Amino acid sequence: MNIGYDMYRTLGISGEVYAYGEAVAEMLQSRFTEIDATAEYNQLKVLKGMQDQQVSEACLLGTTGYGYNDLGRDTLERVYASVFHTQDALVRPQITCGTHALALALMSNLRPGDELLSPVGKPYDTLEEVIGIRPSRGSLAEYGVSYAQVDLLPDGGFDYDNIRRAIGERTRLVTIQRSKGYQTRPTLSVARIGELIAFIKGIKPDVICMVDNCYGEFVETVEPSDVGADMVVGSLIKNPGGGLAPIGGYIAGRRDCVENAAYRLTSPGLGKEVGASLGTLKDFYQGFFLAPTVTAGALKGAIFAANIYEGLGYKVVPDGRQSRHDIIQAVTFGSPEGVIAFCQGIQAAAPVDSHVTPEPWDMPGYDAQVIMAAGAFVSGSSIELSADGPIKPPYAVYFQGGLTWQHAKFGILRSLQSLVDKGLVKTEDVAKAREKLKKSLS
Ligand SMILES: *Cc1c(COP(=O)(O)O)cnc(C)c1O
């Protein structure tokens, strides 16, 4: 059923932008059916985890103080372990964000004299300071943990020769980032991560393989922990929090690795036994339950965005047809005005703070001004509709999230409307893109 144009008109979308959006959405139906099938599988996987671990009403209540015998917390960690097929998991509101979860996994499993290796190029920006690539107080480098990196080959493949050379006696832990983050390399599929881990373990079986799983959870029916990863690590204000978790991070993996992380998060001797869940558990459970379908909605939004802007002649990564392994979409506008108009359109589509206008600002830690659009229920949540872009060449924006496909779709149309309203995209070009699409389909 087509709901028609009326509601879109009341929300400021022009007839031509709407019609183009309908044509693109129609073209994508078969891909959306595949995404729904993945969500269906993952929905059952999460449900099975919850049933197998006998989640009860009492699990939804929290503890205070030390948090000894926190039934809900301990059961939730078993649910995560069950869904990721790992021996154990640490899922806590005391883990403040994704970077914290990754830092925790690294710092608790590395010792002075060890070496950390990234065989997939430069890690996510915030990890540079954790590792000490950019000198920073309290970094791994300060504690005598060295770092080695092997970049991907120009075609995106693994540089197996140099990876083999980089693995030495001191190599203790290998970090593999699934998502491309803010780089232009392709995101790694779980299958490719599995090949890389098999290669590394073939050279040094006792090396710990950790995967930064941020933005990747539930995009496929398998997770890196299904293909040999000793730890998978991520943020609860991305995919696995399902938009409901108000804070948190997780580490799922081998028992000894998770135990090390727990001793570091709380204290040697205390480990997982302490750490009150406060009032977070219901949202953690319910968010995890919704995560497969929320991720599916965000994924559809990313593919829709790719095709909308590709059809108008912009460079998009991944492109409109590529298979997806995370929920991030990059669109290159080539001008500051394009980046700003896009982000202002995303902001105008938000359920919260839609009336404010984002502007570029000097964000700490970045070498150029950055503009961010986020009108989220959970501050900074990037599983909700959000976008950001540095104001520097090539003037690309990174778009992600949307708690529902319907909202992600509207957000993208609103962003295009913003470009049209500012004269950066002509209405006649939108009409031409739609005609071209119609022709290619017939
Ligand atoms: C978001 C992200 C992080 C860091 O998570 P924060 O919650 O922002 O600290 C790390 N790695 C990747 C790939 C990410 O996408």
The ligand as an SDF file (V2000), in Angstrom:
LIG
                    3D

 15 15  0  0  0  0  0  0  0  0999 V2000
   31.6380    4.3890   17.4560 C   0  0  0  0  0  0  0  0  0  0  0  0
   32.8340    3.5720   17.2630 C   0  0  0  0  0  0  0  0  0  0  0  0
   33.8060    3.4510   18.2510 C   0  0  0  0  0  0  0  0  0  0  0  0
   33.7830    4.2300   19.5290 C   0  0  0  0  0  0  0  0  0  0  0  0
   32.5720    4.2340   20.1920 O   0  0  0  0  0  0  0  0  0  0  0  0
   32.1190    5.4830   21.0780 P   0  0  0  0  0  0  0  0  0  0  0  0
   30.9080    4.9830   21.7450 O   0  0  0  0  0  0  0  0  0  0  0  0
   31.8840    6.6290   20.1600 O   0  0  0  0  0  0  0  0  0  0  0  0
   33.2160    5.7590   22.0470 O   0  0  0  0  0  0  0  0  0  0  0  0
   34.8790    2.6210   17.9940 C   0  0  0  0  0  0  0  0  0  0  0  0
   34.9950    1.9540   16.8330 N   0  0  0  0  0  0  0  0  0  0  0  0
   34.0930    2.0720   15.8600 C   0  0  0  0  0  0  0  0  0  0  0  0
   34.2800    1.3160   14.5750 C   0  0  0  0  0  0  0  0  0  0  0  0
   32.9810    2.8740   16.0360 C   0  0  0  0  0  0  0  0  0  0  0  0
   32.0760    2.9700   15.0600 O   0  0  0  0  0  0  0  0  0  0  0  0
  1  2  1  0
  2  3  1  0
  2 14  2  0
  3  4  1  0
  3 10  2  0
  4  5  1  0
  5  6  1  0
  6  7  2  0
  6  8  1  0
  6  9  1  0
 10 11  1  0
 11 12  2  0
 12 13  1  0
 12 14  1  0
 14 15  1  0
M  END
$$$$
